[in-house]
């Protein structure tokens, strides 16, 4: 199976990095957050696994955290946008 992978440095959130892997059909295989609200981010990671990248972006894009202009789910969308444009590699 071919996969795509990205490690994305977040901006404006408590989490610092998001590590995402998707298959060649843009189905999310795994998501790991470094930092942030551990329980919530584990939950988000489990909920988006198996979902299409575009569906997740549609649902989470623009979510804000308090007065911040972004959030960890919104930053996940930024990472997924980059991942969509990453060529798949053979595992």
PDB file of N, CA, C and O in Angstrom:
ATOM      1  N   UNK A   1       0.849  -1.182   0.000  1.00  0.00           N
ATOM      2  CA  UNK A   1       0.000   0.000   0.000  1.00  0.00           C
ATOM      3  C   UNK A   1       0.893   1.242   0.000  1.00  0.00           C
ATOM      4  O   UNK A   1       1.910   1.287   0.691  1.00  0.00           O
ATOM      5  N   UNK A   2       0.505   2.229  -0.769  1.00  0.00           N
ATOM      6  CA  UNK A   2       1.222   3.497  -0.791  1.00  0.00           C
ATOM      7  C   UNK A   2       0.655   4.398   0.299  1.00  0.00           C
ATOM      8  O   UNK A   2      -0.553   4.421   0.538  1.00  0.00           O
ATOM      9  N   UNK A   3       1.549   5.141   0.959  1.00  0.00           N
ATOM     10  CA  UNK A   3       1.127   6.059   2.010  1.00  0.00           C
ATOM     11  C   UNK A   3       1.771   7.423   1.822  1.00  0.00           C
ATOM     12  O   UNK A   3       2.771   7.581   1.122  1.00  0.00           O
ATOM     13  N   UNK A   4       1.153   8.405   2.481  1.00  0.00           N
ATOM     14  CA  UNK A   4       1.685   9.766   2.545  1.00  0.00           C
ATOM     15  C   UNK A   4       1.907  10.081   4.015  1.00  0.00           C
ATOM     16  O   UNK A   4       1.169   9.610   4.880  1.00  0.00           O
ATOM     17  N   UNK A   5       2.929  10.882   4.290  1.00  0.00           N
ATOM     18  CA  UNK A   5       3.235  11.216   5.681  1.00  0.00           C
ATOM     19  C   UNK A   5       3.704  12.658   5.765  1.00  0.00           C
ATOM     20  O   UNK A   5       4.400  13.155   4.880  1.00  0.00           O
ATOM     21  N   UNK A   6       3.310  13.322   6.848  1.00  0.00           N
ATOM     22  CA  UNK A   6       3.781  14.682   7.099  1.00  0.00           C
ATOM     23  C   UNK A   6       3.926  14.890   8.604  1.00  0.00           C
ATOM     24  O   UNK A   6       3.138  14.376   9.399  1.00  0.00           O
ATOM     25  N   UNK A   7       4.943  15.649   8.972  1.00  0.00           N
ATOM     26  CA  UNK A   7       5.075  16.164  10.339  1.00  0.00           C
ATOM     27  C   UNK A   7       4.927  17.669  10.213  1.00  0.00           C
ATOM     28  O   UNK A   7       5.754  18.334   9.589  1.00  0.00           O
ATOM     29  N   UNK A   8       3.874  18.198  10.806  1.00  0.00           N
ATOM     30  CA  UNK A   8       3.506  19.605  10.649  1.00  0.00           C
ATOM     31  C   UNK A   8       3.745  20.357  11.947  1.00  0.00           C
ATOM     32  O   UNK A   8       3.256  19.952  13.001  1.00  0.00           O
ATOM     33  N   UNK A   9       4.495  21.449  11.876  1.00  0.00           N
ATOM     34  CA  UNK A   9       4.711  22.304  13.047  1.00  0.00           C
ATOM     35  C   UNK A   9       3.532  23.255  13.157  1.00  0.00           C
ATOM     36  O   UNK A   9       3.264  24.033  12.242  1.00  0.00           O
ATOM     37  N   UNK A  10       2.829  23.190  14.281  1.00  0.00           N
ATOM     38  CA  UNK A  10       1.636  24.007  14.466  1.00  0.00           C
ATOM     39  C   UNK A  10       1.996  25.455  14.774  1.00  0.00           C
ATOM     40  O   UNK A  10       3.127  25.770  15.140  1.00  0.00           O
ATOM     41  N   UNK A  11       1.010  26.318  14.615  1.00  0.00           N
ATOM     42  CA  UNK A  11       1.165  27.751  14.878  1.00  0.00           C
ATOM     43  C   UNK A  11      -0.033  28.232  15.693  1.00  0.00           C
ATOM     44  O   UNK A  11      -1.179  28.032  15.290  1.00  0.00           O
ATOM     45  N   UNK A  12       0.228  28.864  16.833  1.00  0.00           N
ATOM     46  CA  UNK A  12      -0.834  29.476  17.622  1.00  0.00           C
ATOM     47  C   UNK A  12      -1.628  28.526  18.492  1.00  0.00           C
ATOM     48  O   UNK A  12      -2.732  28.861  18.922  1.00  0.00           O
ATOM     49  N   UNK A  13      -1.083  27.331  18.765  1.00  0.00           N
ATOM     50  CA  UNK A  13      -1.796  26.363  19.610  1.00  0.00           C
ATOM     51  C   UNK A  13      -0.874  25.814  20.687  1.00  0.00           C
ATOM     52  O   UNK A  13       0.340  26.016  20.645  1.00  0.00           O
ATOM     53  N   UNK A  14      -1.461  25.123  21.642  1.00  0.00           N
ATOM     54  CA  UNK A  14      -0.672  24.478  22.696  1.00  0.00           C
ATOM     55  C   UNK A  14       0.093  23.278  22.156  1.00  0.00           C
ATOM     56  O   UNK A  14       1.204  22.995  22.606  1.00  0.00           O
ATOM     57  N   UNK A  15      -0.492  22.575  21.200  1.00  0.00           N
ATOM     58  CA  UNK A  15       0.246  21.473  20.579  1.00  0.00           C
ATOM     59  C   UNK A  15       1.369  22.069  19.730  1.00  0.00           C
ATOM     60  O   UNK A  15       1.258  23.187  19.226  1.00  0.00           O
ATOM     61  N   UNK A  16       2.443  21.310  19.583  1.00  0.00           N
ATOM     62  CA  UNK A  16       3.615  21.809  18.865  1.00  0.00           C
ATOM     63  C   UNK A  16       3.782  21.165  17.499  1.00  0.00           C
ATOM     64  O   UNK A  16       4.223  21.815  16.552  1.00  0.00           O
ATOM     65  N   UNK A  17       3.428  19.879  17.394  1.00  0.00           N
ATOM     66  CA  UNK A  17       3.577  19.135  16.147  1.00  0.00           C
ATOM     67  C   UNK A  17       2.380  18.228  15.938  1.00  0.00           C
ATOM     68  O   UNK A  17       1.755  17.760  16.890  1.00  0.00           O
ATOM     69  N   UNK A  18       2.072  17.990  14.660  1.00  0.00           N
ATOM     70  CA  UNK A  18       1.069  16.990  14.302  1.00  0.00           C
ATOM     71  C   UNK A  18       1.718  16.064  13.283  1.00  0.00           C
ATOM     72  O   UNK A  18       2.243  16.517  12.266  1.00  0.00           O
ATOM     73  N   UNK A  19       1.679  14.775  13.558  1.00  0.00           N
ATOM     74  CA  UNK A  19       2.237  13.762  12.677  1.00  0.00           C
ATOM     75  C   UNK A  19       1.063  12.995  12.069  1.00  0.00           C
ATOM     76  O   UNK A  19       0.274  12.393  12.797  1.00  0.00           O
ATOM     77  N   UNK A  20       0.940  13.013  10.729  1.00  0.00           N
ATOM     78  CA  UNK A  20      -0.222  12.426  10.062  1.00  0.00           C
ATOM     79  C   UNK A  20       0.225  11.502   8.935  1.00  0.00           C
ATOM     80  O   UNK A  20       1.147  11.814   8.181  1.00  0.00           O
ATOM     81  N   UNK A  21      -0.448  10.362   8.840  1.00  0.00           N
ATOM     82  CA  UNK A  21      -0.239   9.427   7.739  1.00  0.00           C
ATOM     83  C   UNK A  21      -1.590   9.141   7.090  1.00  0.00           C
ATOM     84  O   UNK A  21      -2.592   8.931   7.773  1.00  0.00           O
ATOM     85  N   UNK A  22      -1.597   9.137   5.746  1.00  0.00           N
ATOM     86  CA  UNK A  22      -2.798   8.791   4.981  1.00  0.00           C
ATOM     87  C   UNK A  22      -2.392   7.828   3.880  1.00  0.00           C
ATOM     88  O   UNK A  22      -1.219   7.742   3.516  1.00  0.00           O
ATOM     89  N   UNK A  23      -3.374   7.104   3.352  1.00  0.00           N
ATOM     90  CA  UNK A  23      -3.063   6.216   2.234  1.00  0.00           C
ATOM     91  C   UNK A  23      -3.163   6.969   0.917  1.00  0.00           C
ATOM     92  O   UNK A  23      -3.478   8.159   0.899  1.00  0.00           O
ATOM     93  N   UNK A  24      -2.899   6.288  -0.165  1.00  0.00           N
ATOM     94  CA  UNK A  24      -2.879   6.915  -1.484  1.00  0.00           C
ATOM     95  C   UNK A  24      -4.246   7.446  -1.918  1.00  0.00           C
ATOM     96  O   UNK A  24      -4.336   8.243  -2.853  1.00  0.00           O
ATOM     97  N   UNK A  25      -5.310   7.004  -1.240  1.00  0.00           N
ATOM     98  CA  UNK A  25      -6.664   7.467  -1.543  1.00  0.00           C
ATOM     99  C   UNK A  25      -7.115   8.597  -0.616  1.00  0.00           C
ATOM    100  O   UNK A  25      -8.299   8.929  -0.556  1.00  0.00           O
ATOM    101  N   UNK A  26      -6.154   9.181   0.109  1.00  0.00           N
ATOM    102  CA  UNK A  26      -6.410  10.279   1.055  1.00  0.00           C
ATOM    103  C   UNK A  26      -7.318   9.878   2.211  1.00  0.00           C
ATOM    104  O   UNK A  26      -8.121  10.680   2.687  1.00  0.00           O
ATOM    105  N   UNK A  27      -7.182   8.622   2.662  1.00  0.00           N
ATOM    106  CA  UNK A  27      -7.861   8.157   3.865  1.00  0.00           C
ATOM    107  C   UNK A  27      -6.849   8.224   5.005  1.00  0.00           C
ATOM    108  O   UNK A  27      -5.758   7.664   4.905  1.00  0.00           O
ATOM    109  N   UNK A  28      -7.209   8.900   6.076  1.00  0.00           N
ATOM    110  CA  UNK A  28      -6.298   9.089   7.211  1.00  0.00           C
ATOM    111  C   UNK A  28      -6.078   7.760   7.922  1.00  0.00           C
ATOM    112  O   UNK A  28      -7.036   7.081   8.293  1.00  0.00           O
ATOM    113  N   UNK A  29      -4.818   7.394   8.108  1.00  0.00           N
ATOM    114  CA  UNK A  29      -4.453   6.146   8.769  1.00  0.00           C
ATOM    115  C   UNK A  29      -4.104   6.361  10.243  1.00  0.00           C
ATOM    116  O   UNK A  29      -4.466   5.546  11.092  1.00  0.00           O
ATOM    117  N   UNK A  30      -3.402   7.458  10.548  1.00  0.00           N
ATOM    118  CA  UNK A  30      -3.063   7.747  11.941  1.00  0.00           C
ATOM    119  C   UNK A  30      -2.725   9.217  12.107  1.00  0.00           C
ATOM    120  O   UNK A  30      -2.249   9.874  11.181  1.00  0.00           O
ATOM    121  N   UNK A  31      -2.983   9.721  13.314  1.00  0.00           N
ATOM    122  CA  UNK A  31      -2.667  11.098  13.678  1.00  0.00           C
ATOM    123  C   UNK A  31      -2.100  11.091  15.090  1.00  0.00           C
ATOM    124  O   UNK A  31      -2.660  10.466  15.990  1.00  0.00           O
ATOM    125  N   UNK A  32      -0.984  11.789  15.277  1.00  0.00           N
ATOM    126  CA  UNK A  32      -0.394  11.973  16.600  1.00  0.00           C
ATOM    127  C   UNK A  32      -0.130  13.459  16.811  1.00  0.00           C
ATOM    128  O   UNK A  32       0.413  14.131  15.934  1.00  0.00           O
ATOM    129  N   UNK A  33      -0.517  13.968  17.976  1.00  0.00           N
ATOM    130  CA  UNK A  33      -0.235  15.347  18.369  1.00  0.00           C
ATOM    131  C   UNK A  33       0.841  15.332  19.435  1.00  0.00           C
ATOM    132  O   UNK A  33       0.840  14.463  20.307  1.00  0.00           O
ATOM    133  N   UNK A  34       1.762  16.287  19.374  1.00  0.00           N
ATOM    134  CA  UNK A  34       2.758  16.491  20.429  1.00  0.00           C
ATOM    135  C   UNK A  34       2.351  17.734  21.187  1.00  0.00           C
ATOM    136  O   UNK A  34       2.282  18.823  20.616  1.00  0.00           O
ATOM    137  N   UNK A  35       2.079  17.576  22.482  1.00  0.00           N
ATOM    138  CA  UNK A  35       1.625  18.691  23.298  1.00  0.00           C
ATOM    139  C   UNK A  35       0.123  18.858  23.190  1.00  0.00           C
ATOM    140  O   UNK A  35      -0.560  18.072  22.534  1.00  0.00           O
ATOM    141  N   UNK A  36      -0.378  19.889  23.839  1.00  0.00           N
ATOM    142  CA  UNK A  36      -1.802  20.171  23.789  1.00  0.00           C
ATOM    143  C   UNK A  36      -2.587  19.386  24.831  1.00  0.00           C
ATOM    144  O   UNK A  36      -2.004  18.784  25.732  1.00  0.00           O
ATOM    145  N   UNK A  37      -3.894  19.395  24.708  1.00  0.00           N
ATOM    146  CA  UNK A  37      -4.810  18.717  25.639  1.00  0.00           C
ATOM    147  C   UNK A  37      -4.858  17.235  25.278  1.00  0.00           C
ATOM    148  O   UNK A  37      -5.586  16.832  24.371  1.00  0.00           O
ATOM    149  N   UNK A  38      -4.091  16.443  25.985  1.00  0.00           N
ATOM    150  CA  UNK A  38      -3.840  15.058  25.620  1.00  0.00           C
ATOM    151  C   UNK A  38      -5.109  14.244  25.368  1.00  0.00           C
ATOM    152  O   UNK A  38      -5.222  13.598  24.326  1.00  0.00           O
ATOM    153  N   UNK A  39      -6.037  14.260  26.274  1.00  0.00           N
ATOM    154  CA  UNK A  39      -7.252  13.459  26.115  1.00  0.00           C
ATOM    155  C   UNK A  39      -8.078  13.890  24.917  1.00  0.00           C
ATOM    156  O   UNK A  39      -8.530  13.049  24.139  1.00  0.00           O
ATOM    157  N   UNK A  40      -8.279  15.187  24.761  1.00  0.00           N
ATOM    158  CA  UNK A  40      -9.060  15.684  23.625  1.00  0.00           C
ATOM    159  C   UNK A  40      -8.387  15.350  22.302  1.00  0.00           C
ATOM    160  O   UNK A  40      -9.055  14.952  21.348  1.00  0.00           O
ATOM    161  N   UNK A  41      -7.075  15.508  22.239  1.00  0.00           N
ATOM    162  CA  UNK A  41      -6.366  15.264  20.988  1.00  0.00           C
ATOM    163  C   UNK A  41      -6.286  13.774  20.660  1.00  0.00           C
ATOM    164  O   UNK A  41      -6.270  13.403  19.487  1.00  0.00           O
ATOM    165  N   UNK A  42      -6.236  12.921  21.678  1.00  0.00           N
ATOM    166  CA  UNK A  42      -6.329  11.480  21.420  1.00  0.00           C
ATOM    167  C   UNK A  42      -7.699  11.144  20.841  1.00  0.00           C
ATOM    168  O   UNK A  42      -7.817  10.318  19.936  1.00  0.00           O
ATOM    169  N   UNK A  43      -8.731  11.795  21.373  1.00  0.00           N
ATOM    170  CA  UNK A  43     -10.080  11.573  20.869  1.00  0.00           C
ATOM    171  C   UNK A  43     -10.218  12.013  19.425  1.00  0.00           C
ATOM    172  O   UNK A  43     -10.769  11.282  18.603  1.00  0.00           O
ATOM    173  N   UNK A  44      -9.727  13.192  19.109  1.00  0.00           N
ATOM    174  CA  UNK A  44      -9.776  13.686  17.723  1.00  0.00           C
ATOM    175  C   UNK A  44      -9.026  12.720  16.809  1.00  0.00           C
ATOM    176  O   UNK A  44      -9.502  12.389  15.723  1.00  0.00           O
ATOM    177  N   UNK A  45      -7.857  12.270  17.252  1.00  0.00           N
ATOM    178  CA  UNK A  45      -7.052  11.352  16.442  1.00  0.00           C
ATOM    179  C   UNK A  45      -7.826  10.082  16.116  1.00  0.00           C
ATOM    180  O   UNK A  45      -7.784   9.603  14.983  1.00  0.00           O
ATOM    181  N   UNK A  46      -8.529   9.539  17.094  1.00  0.00           N
ATOM    182  CA  UNK A  46      -9.309   8.321  16.866  1.00  0.00           C
ATOM    183  C   UNK A  46     -10.512   8.588  15.966  1.00  0.00           C
ATOM    184  O   UNK A  46     -10.849   7.759  15.121  1.00  0.00           O
ATOM    185  N   UNK A  47     -11.153   9.726  16.137  1.00  0.00           N
ATOM    186  CA  UNK A  47     -12.340  10.043  15.341  1.00  0.00           C
ATOM    187  C   UNK A  47     -12.031  10.263  13.866  1.00  0.00           C
ATOM    188  O   UNK A  47     -12.845   9.922  13.007  1.00  0.00           O
ATOM    189  N   UNK A  48     -10.869  10.827  13.562  1.00  0.00           N
ATOM    190  CA  UNK A  48     -10.552  11.113  12.156  1.00  0.00           C
ATOM    191  C   UNK A  48      -9.902   9.929  11.443  1.00  0.00           C
ATOM    192  O   UNK A  48      -9.835   9.912  10.214  1.00  0.00           O
ATOM    193  N   UNK A  49      -9.425   8.946  12.195  1.00  0.00           N
ATOM    194  CA  UNK A  49      -8.812   7.776  11.556  1.00  0.00           C
ATOM    195  C   UNK A  49      -9.855   7.042  10.723  1.00  0.00           C
ATOM    196  O   UNK A  49     -10.954   6.754  11.196  1.00  0.00           O
ATOM    197  N   UNK A  50      -9.498   6.743   9.481  1.00  0.00           N
ATOM    198  CA  UNK A  50     -10.414   6.075   8.560  1.00  0.00           C
ATOM    199  C   UNK A  50     -11.282   7.028   7.757  1.00  0.00           C
ATOM    200  O   UNK A  50     -12.045   6.592   6.895  1.00  0.00           O
ATOM    201  N   UNK A  51     -11.175   8.337   8.030  1.00  0.00           N
ATOM    202  CA  UNK A  51     -11.967   9.344   7.333  1.00  0.00           C
ATOM    203  C   UNK A  51     -11.195   9.907   6.144  1.00  0.00           C
ATOM    204  O   UNK A  51      -9.964   9.879   6.116  1.00  0.00           O
ATOM    205  N   UNK A  52     -11.931  10.414   5.170  1.00  0.00           N
ATOM    206  CA  UNK A  52     -11.314  11.083   4.029  1.00  0.00           C
ATOM    207  C   UNK A  52     -10.781  12.439   4.459  1.00  0.00           C
ATOM    208  O   UNK A  52     -11.417  13.139   5.248  1.00  0.00           O
ATOM    209  N   UNK A  53      -9.621  12.810   3.945  1.00  0.00           N
ATOM    210  CA  UNK A  53      -9.009  14.093   4.288  1.00  0.00           C
ATOM    211  C   UNK A  53      -9.985  15.247   4.048  1.00  0.00           C
ATOM    212  O   UNK A  53     -10.154  16.100   4.919  1.00  0.00           O
ATOM    213  N   UNK A  54     -10.626  15.284   2.884  1.00  0.00           N
ATOM    214  CA  UNK A  54     -11.534  16.390   2.565  1.00  0.00           C
ATOM    215  C   UNK A  54     -12.718  16.465   3.520  1.00  0.00           C
ATOM    216  O   UNK A  54     -13.180  17.560   3.840  1.00  0.00           O
ATOM    217  N   UNK A  55     -13.219  15.321   3.982  1.00  0.00           N
ATOM    218  CA  UNK A  55     -14.339  15.315   4.935  1.00  0.00           C
ATOM    219  C   UNK A  55     -13.923  15.918   6.270  1.00  0.00           C
ATOM    220  O   UNK A  55     -14.676  16.679   6.877  1.00  0.00           O
ATOM    221  N   UNK A  56     -12.718  15.576   6.724  1.00  0.00           N
ATOM    222  CA  UNK A  56     -12.217  16.108   7.996  1.00  0.00           C
ATOM    223  C   UNK A  56     -11.989  17.614   7.880  1.00  0.00           C
ATOM    224  O   UNK A  56     -12.341  18.367   8.789  1.00  0.00           O
ATOM    225  N   UNK A  57     -11.408  18.052   6.780  1.00  0.00           N
ATOM    226  CA  UNK A  57     -11.185  19.489   6.580  1.00  0.00           C
ATOM    227  C   UNK A  57     -12.524  20.220   6.584  1.00  0.00           C
ATOM    228  O   UNK A  57     -12.648  21.281   7.195  1.00  0.00           O
ATOM    229  N   UNK A  58     -13.517  19.666   5.912  1.00  0.00           N
ATOM    230  CA  UNK A  58     -14.844  20.291   5.854  1.00  0.00           C
ATOM    231  C   UNK A  58     -15.453  20.455   7.251  1.00  0.00           C
ATOM    232  O   UNK A  58     -16.105  21.462   7.527  1.00  0.00           O
ATOM    233  N   UNK A  59     -15.245  19.477   8.123  1.00  0.00           N
ATOM    234  CA  UNK A  59     -15.842  19.498   9.460  1.00  0.00           C
ATOM    235  C   UNK A  59     -15.070  20.355  10.466  1.00  0.00           C
ATOM    236  O   UNK A  59     -15.678  20.972  11.341  1.00  0.00           O
ATOM    237  N   UNK A  60     -13.746  20.400  10.353  1.00  0.00           N
ATOM    238  CA  UNK A  60     -12.923  21.016  11.405  1.00  0.00           C
ATOM    239  C   UNK A  60     -12.308  22.365  11.042  1.00  0.00           C
ATOM    240  O   UNK A  60     -11.821  23.076  11.922  1.00  0.00           O
ATOM    241  N   UNK A  61     -12.324  22.722   9.772  1.00  0.00           N
ATOM    242  CA  UNK A  61     -11.696  23.960   9.332  1.00  0.00           C
ATOM    243  C   UNK A  61     -12.325  25.182  10.002  1.00  0.00           C
ATOM    244  O   UNK A  61     -13.546  25.332  10.028  1.00  0.00           O
ATOM    245  N   UNK A  62     -11.480  26.039  10.536  1.00  0.00           N
ATOM    246  CA  UNK A  62     -11.946  27.297  11.111  1.00  0.00           C
ATOM    247  C   UNK A  62     -12.327  27.250  12.575  1.00  0.00           C
ATOM    248  O   UNK A  62     -12.674  28.285  13.144  1.00  0.00           O
ATOM    249  N   UNK A  63     -12.275  26.085  13.207  1.00  0.00           N
ATOM    250  CA  UNK A  63     -12.578  26.001  14.641  1.00  0.00           C
ATOM    251  C   UNK A  63     -11.539  26.811  15.404  1.00  0.00           C
ATOM    252  O   UNK A  63     -10.342  26.738  15.123  1.00  0.00           O
ATOM    253  N   UNK A  64     -12.019  27.585  16.373  1.00  0.00           N
ATOM    254  CA  UNK A  64     -11.132  28.420  17.173  1.00  0.00           C
ATOM    255  C   UNK A  64     -11.100  27.918  18.603  1.00  0.00           C
ATOM    256  O   UNK A  64     -12.045  27.281  19.069  1.00  0.00           O
ATOM    257  N   UNK A  65     -10.013  28.208  19.296  1.00  0.00           N
ATOM    258  CA  UNK A  65      -9.847  27.846  20.699  1.00  0.00           C
ATOM    259  C   UNK A  65      -9.859  29.133  21.518  1.00  0.00           C
ATOM    260  O   UNK A  65      -8.881  29.881  21.545  1.00  0.00           O
ATOM    261  N   UNK A  66     -10.977  29.372  22.180  1.00  0.00           N
ATOM    262  CA  UNK A  66     -11.096  30.598  22.963  1.00  0.00           C
ATOM    263  C   UNK A  66     -10.926  31.822  22.087  1.00  0.00           C
ATOM    264  O   UNK A  66     -11.597  31.957  21.064  1.00  0.00           O
ATOM    265  N   UNK A  67     -10.023  32.724  22.486  1.00  0.00           N
ATOM    266  CA  UNK A  67      -9.797  33.949  21.711  1.00  0.00           C
ATOM    267  C   UNK A  67      -8.734  33.781  20.633  1.00  0.00           C
ATOM    268  O   UNK A  67      -8.464  34.707  19.869  1.00  0.00           O
ATOM    269  N   UNK A  68      -8.129  32.591  20.575  1.00  0.00           N
ATOM    270  CA  UNK A  68      -7.112  32.331  19.553  1.00  0.00           C
ATOM    271  C   UNK A  68      -7.769  32.279  18.176  1.00  0.00           C
ATOM    272  O   UNK A  68      -8.950  31.951  18.061  1.00  0.00           O
ATOM    273  N   UNK A  69      -7.013  32.600  17.142  1.00  0.00           N
ATOM    274  CA  UNK A  69      -7.528  32.575  15.769  1.00  0.00           C
ATOM    275  C   UNK A  69      -7.538  31.169  15.169  1.00  0.00           C
ATOM    276  O   UNK A  69      -8.003  30.974  14.046  1.00  0.00           O
ATOM    277  N   UNK A  70      -7.035  30.207  15.908  1.00  0.00           N
ATOM    278  CA  UNK A  70      -6.937  28.841  15.415  1.00  0.00           C
ATOM    279  C   UNK A  70      -7.149  27.883  16.577  1.00  0.00           C
ATOM    280  O   UNK A  70      -7.440  28.312  17.694  1.00  0.00           O
ATOM    281  N   UNK A  71      -7.006  26.602  16.323  1.00  0.00           N
ATOM    282  CA  UNK A  71      -7.131  25.563  17.343  1.00  0.00           C
ATOM    283  C   UNK A  71      -6.357  24.346  16.857  1.00  0.00           C
ATOM    284  O   UNK A  71      -5.868  24.326  15.728  1.00  0.00           O
ATOM    285  N   UNK A  72      -6.246  23.345  17.698  1.00  0.00           N
ATOM    286  CA  UNK A  72      -5.580  22.114  17.257  1.00  0.00           C
ATOM    287  C   UNK A  72      -6.348  21.449  16.106  1.00  0.00           C
ATOM    288  O   UNK A  72      -5.712  20.994  15.155  1.00  0.00           O
ATOM    289  N   UNK A  73      -7.697  21.372  16.148  1.00  0.00           N
ATOM    290  CA  UNK A  73      -8.399  20.818  14.991  1.00  0.00           C
ATOM    291  C   UNK A  73      -8.184  21.648  13.722  1.00  0.00           C
ATOM    292  O   UNK A  73      -8.048  21.083  12.637  1.00  0.00           O
ATOM    293  N   UNK A  74      -8.153  22.958  13.840  1.00  0.00           N
ATOM    294  CA  UNK A  74      -7.906  23.821  12.682  1.00  0.00           C
ATOM    295  C   UNK A  74      -6.493  23.610  12.151  1.00  0.00           C
ATOM    296  O   UNK A  74      -6.287  23.588  10.938  1.00  0.00           O
ATOM    297  N   UNK A  75      -5.521  23.455  13.042  1.00  0.00           N
ATOM    298  CA  UNK A  75      -4.148  23.201  12.619  1.00  0.00           C
ATOM    299  C   UNK A  75      -4.033  21.819  11.964  1.00  0.00           C
ATOM    300  O   UNK A  75      -3.227  21.633  11.052  1.00  0.00           O
ATOM    301  N   UNK A  76      -4.830  20.858  12.421  1.00  0.00           N
ATOM    302  CA  UNK A  76      -4.869  19.561  11.755  1.00  0.00           C
ATOM    303  C   UNK A  76      -5.304  19.743  10.301  1.00  0.00           C
ATOM    304  O   UNK A  76      -4.778  19.076   9.410  1.00  0.00           O
ATOM    305  N   UNK A  77      -6.249  20.630  10.059  1.00  0.00           N
ATOM    306  CA  UNK A  77      -6.684  20.910   8.681  1.00  0.00           C
ATOM    307  C   UNK A  77      -5.541  21.465   7.845  1.00  0.00           C
ATOM    308  O   UNK A  77      -5.390  21.091   6.682  1.00  0.00           O
ATOM    309  N   UNK A  78      -4.732  22.354   8.419  1.00  0.00           N
ATOM    310  CA  UNK A  78      -3.587  22.885   7.682  1.00  0.00           C
ATOM    311  C   UNK A  78      -2.625  21.754   7.310  1.00  0.00           C
ATOM    312  O   UNK A  78      -2.108  21.704   6.194  1.00  0.00           O
ATOM    313  N   UNK A  79      -2.395  20.842   8.270  1.00  0.00           N
ATOM    314  CA  UNK A  79      -1.518  19.701   8.000  1.00  0.00           C
ATOM    315  C   UNK A  79      -2.116  18.810   6.914  1.00  0.00           C
ATOM    316  O   UNK A  79      -1.399  18.346   6.027  1.00  0.00           O
ATOM    317  N   UNK A  80      -3.418  18.571   6.979  1.00  0.00           N
ATOM    318  CA  UNK A  80      -4.069  17.710   5.987  1.00  0.00           C
ATOM    319  C   UNK A  80      -4.044  18.331   4.596  1.00  0.00           C
ATOM    320  O   UNK A  80      -3.922  17.617   3.600  1.00  0.00           O
ATOM    321  N   UNK A  81      -4.160  19.657   4.518  1.00  0.00           N
ATOM    322  CA  UNK A  81      -4.071  20.321   3.211  1.00  0.00           C
ATOM    323  C   UNK A  81      -2.707  20.079   2.581  1.00  0.00           C
ATOM    324  O   UNK A  81      -2.607  19.828   1.380  1.00  0.00           O
ATOM    325  N   UNK A  82      -1.657  20.155   3.395  1.00  0.00           N
ATOM    326  CA  UNK A  82      -0.313  19.882   2.875  1.00  0.00           C
ATOM    327  C   UNK A  82      -0.162  18.414   2.503  1.00  0.00           C
ATOM    328  O   UNK A  82       0.450  18.079   1.488  1.00  0.00           O
ATOM    329  N   UNK A  83      -0.729  17.537   3.340  1.00  0.00           N
ATOM    330  CA  UNK A  83      -0.615  16.104   3.093  1.00  0.00           C
ATOM    331  C   UNK A  83      -1.288  15.702   1.787  1.00  0.00           C
ATOM    332  O   UNK A  83      -0.788  14.831   1.075  1.00  0.00           O
ATOM    333  N   UNK A  84      -2.419  16.329   1.465  1.00  0.00           N
ATOM    334  CA  UNK A  84      -3.125  16.027   0.224  1.00  0.00           C
ATOM    335  C   UNK A  84      -2.216  16.195  -0.993  1.00  0.00           C
ATOM    336  O   UNK A  84      -2.333  15.450  -1.966  1.00  0.00           O
ATOM    337  N   UNK A  85      -1.327  17.155  -0.937  1.00  0.00           N
ATOM    338  CA  UNK A  85      -0.444  17.469  -2.058  1.00  0.00           C
ATOM    339  C   UNK A  85       0.910  16.753  -2.004  1.00  0.00           C
ATOM    340  O   UNK A  85       1.798  17.019  -2.813  1.00  0.00           O
ATOM    341  N   UNK A  86       1.047  15.848  -1.044  1.00  0.00           N
ATOM    342  CA  UNK A  86       2.282  15.081  -0.896  1.00  0.00           C
ATOM    343  C   UNK A  86       2.171  13.795  -1.708  1.00  0.00           C
ATOM    344  O   UNK A  86       1.161  13.099  -1.607  1.00  0.00           O
ATOM    345  N   UNK A  87       3.177  13.461  -2.507  1.00  0.00           N
ATOM    346  CA  UNK A  87       3.113  12.204  -3.272  1.00  0.00           C
ATOM    347  C   UNK A  87       3.162  10.989  -2.330  1.00  0.00           C
ATOM    348  O   UNK A  87       3.837  11.009  -1.301  1.00  0.00           O
ATOM    349  N   UNK A  88       2.439   9.951  -2.705  1.00  0.00           N
ATOM    350  CA  UNK A  88       2.428   8.711  -1.917  1.00  0.00           C
ATOM    351  C   UNK A  88       3.689   7.906  -2.212  1.00  0.00           C
ATOM    352  O   UNK A  88       4.200   7.917  -3.332  1.00  0.00           O
ATOM    353  N   UNK A  89       4.181   7.208  -1.191  1.00  0.00           N
ATOM    354  CA  UNK A  89       5.356   6.335  -1.307  1.00  0.00           C
ATOM    355  C   UNK A  89       4.943   4.915  -0.998  1.00  0.00           C
ATOM    356  O   UNK A  89       4.030   4.684  -0.205  1.00  0.00           O
ATOM    357  N   UNK A  90       5.612   3.966  -1.620  1.00  0.00           N
ATOM    358  CA  UNK A  90       5.362   2.544  -1.360  1.00  0.00           C
ATOM    359  C   UNK A  90       5.908   2.191   0.009  1.00  0.00           C
ATOM    360  O   UNK A  90       7.038   2.553   0.336  1.00  0.00           O
ATOM    361  N   UNK A  91       5.113   1.481   0.823  1.00  0.00           N
ATOM    362  CA  UNK A  91       5.580   1.034   2.138  1.00  0.00           C
ATOM    363  C   UNK A  91       6.410  -0.200   2.020  1.00  0.00           C
ATOM    364  O   UNK A  91       6.890  -0.720   3.027  1.00  0.00           O
TER     365      UNK A  91
END
